[in-house]
Amino acid sequence: QVQLVESGGGLVQPGGSLRLSCAAFGFRISIAAMSWYRQAPGKERELVAISSLFGTSTDYADSVKGRFTISRDNAKNTVYLQMNSLKPEDTAAYYCKARSTARNDYWGQGTQVTVSS
């Protein structure tokens, strides 16, 4: 059974940092495209960062470029999102998504990030 479990969210002050983790079960992230999305209250879910199939490239939303970094640890079967210089507008529920080579999408349950003083 495929499962994604996010962790690492919390409350942080503006300018602070958090690292989100997404542990995968039931498949190998090394052969999947992995991404992070976020959804703020009253807004649509948006793509934040993506690590392409096999992890050969990454891309980011303009709003987080230079501040967020997506990475993989294939040995731990875990994907990370390092978030630096956080802003109040980064407040959202963050979701991990995996897309298999068969183009099946799997989602985690989400982890809340709140940036506030």
matplotlib code that plots the C-alpha trace (Angstrom):
import matplotlib.pyplot as plt

x = [0.0, 1.4, 1.6, 3.2, 3.7, 4.6, 6.1, 8.1, 5.4, 4.8, 4.8, 7.8, 8.6, 9.1, 12.6, 12.9, 13.4, 11.7, 12.4, 9.5, 9.9, 7.9, 8.5, 7.3, 6.0, 5.1, 7.2, 10.6, 10.9, 14.0, 11.6, 9.0, 8.6, 8.2, 6.7, 5.5, 2.2, 0.6, -2.9, -3.7, -7.3, -9.6, -7.0, -6.4, -3.6, -0.4, 2.8, 5.7, 8.6, 9.2, 11.9, 11.5, 11.4, 14.6, 15.5, 17.3, 16.1, 14.2, 11.9, 10.2, 7.3, 8.6, 7.4, 9.8, 12.8, 16.0, 14.3, 13.1, 15.0, 13.6, 15.9, 15.7, 17.4, 16.8, 18.3, 15.7, 13.0, 12.3, 11.9, 12.6, 11.6, 14.0, 12.3, 14.4, 13.5, 9.9, 7.2, 3.7, 2.4, 4.1, 1.5, -0.4, -0.9, 1.9, 1.4, 3.7, 2.8, 4.4, 3.8, 4.7, 6.1, 2.5, 1.4, -0.5, -0.6, -0.4, -0.8, 0.1, -2.2, -0.4, 1.4, 0.6, 3.1, 2.3, 4.6, 3.7, 5.3]
y = [0.0, 3.4, 5.9, 9.3, 10.8, 14.4, 15.9, 18.9, 21.6, 24.1, 27.7, 29.8, 33.5, 35.5, 35.0, 31.6, 28.2, 24.8, 21.5, 19.4, 15.6, 13.2, 9.6, 7.2, 3.6, 1.0, 2.4, 3.8, 7.5, 7.0, 6.1, 8.7, 12.4, 14.0, 17.4, 19.7, 21.7, 24.1, 25.3, 28.4, 28.9, 30.1, 29.5, 26.8, 24.3, 25.4, 23.7, 24.8, 22.6, 19.6, 17.0, 15.3, 11.6, 10.0, 13.3, 14.7, 18.2, 20.6, 23.5, 26.0, 28.5, 32.0, 32.9, 30.5, 30.5, 31.2, 30.4, 26.8, 23.7, 20.2, 17.2, 13.5, 10.8, 7.6, 5.4, 6.7, 6.9, 10.4, 13.8, 17.1, 20.7, 23.1, 26.4, 29.5, 33.2, 32.3, 34.9, 35.2, 34.5, 31.0, 30.0, 27.0, 23.3, 21.6, 18.4, 15.9, 14.2, 11.3, 10.6, 7.1, 6.1, 5.0, 8.6, 7.6, 10.3, 9.8, 12.4, 12.7, 14.0, 17.4, 19.3, 22.8, 25.6, 28.9, 31.9, 34.5, 36.8]
z = [0.0, -1.0, 1.8, 2.2, 5.7, 6.1, 9.2, 10.4, 10.2, 13.0, 14.1, 13.2, 13.3, 10.0, 8.8, 10.4, 8.9, 8.9, 7.2, 6.1, 5.6, 3.5, 4.2, 1.5, 2.0, -0.6, -3.4, -4.1, -4.5, -6.7, -9.6, -8.9, -9.5, -6.1, -5.3, -2.6, -2.8, -0.4, 0.3, 2.3, 3.6, 0.9, -1.8, -4.4, -3.8, -5.6, -6.6, -4.5, -5.6, -7.8, -8.1, -11.5, -12.2, -11.0, -9.4, -12.4, -12.1, -9.7, -10.2, -7.9, -7.8, -8.3, -4.8, -3.1, -5.5, -3.6, -0.2, -0.5, -1.5, -2.4, -1.9, -1.7, 0.4, -1.6, 1.2, 3.6, 1.0, 2.1, 0.4, 2.2, 1.7, 3.4, 3.9, 4.8, 5.2, 5.8, 5.4, 6.7, 3.2, 3.4, 5.9, 4.6, 4.8, 2.9, 1.0, -0.5, -3.8, -5.6, -9.3, -10.4, -13.8, -14.6, -13.8, -10.7, -8.1, -4.4, -1.7, 1.9, 4.6, 4.9, 7.6, 8.8, 8.6, 10.3, 10.0, 12.5, 15.2]

ax = plt.figure().add_subplot(projection="3d")
ax.plot(x, y, z, "-o")
ax.set_aspect("equal")
plt.show()
